[in-house]
């Protein structure tokens, strides 16, 4: 995946020597995705993980996971975070997923969120993140 910043996309669009078809083809991975199945397909591809490993790492049921990535179930905010921790994807990817589902972003002024931001940016596993949450007297994933 070659995700590009908004500013870079805008500059490329301004170039005189680029066709719209080339622009679309070159930047397909950078466009905002509103189709849930496409979003999850890209995220899983980016993670380079097998779905079963994501499911196990996120400590969730097989059917529920497939309902989420198939667009049949709307996951809770923490479920999205659990999946992203499992996939080893960073904060930006997680924030994009939260936005797609109209959930609040992880905010650094919120203690629990700041722990989750740390976990995502330091590639902690779900279980490591859970330990930090509990050790800091914050709600863990298992208590929800």
Secondary structure as GFF3:
##gff-version 3
##sequence-region A 1 144
A	DSSP	alpha_helix	6	14	.	.	.	ID=ss1
A	DSSP	alpha_helix	20	26	.	.	.	ID=ss2
A	DSSP	three_ten_helix	28	30	.	.	.	ID=ss3
A	DSSP	alpha_helix	36	47	.	.	.	ID=ss4
A	DSSP	alpha_helix	51	58	.	.	.	ID=ss5
A	DSSP	alpha_helix	62	69	.	.	.	ID=ss6
A	DSSP	alpha_helix	77	87	.	.	.	ID=ss7
A	DSSP	alpha_helix	91	100	.	.	.	ID=ss8
A	DSSP	alpha_helix	111	121	.	.	.	ID=ss9
A	DSSP	alpha_helix	126	135	.	.	.	ID=ss10
###
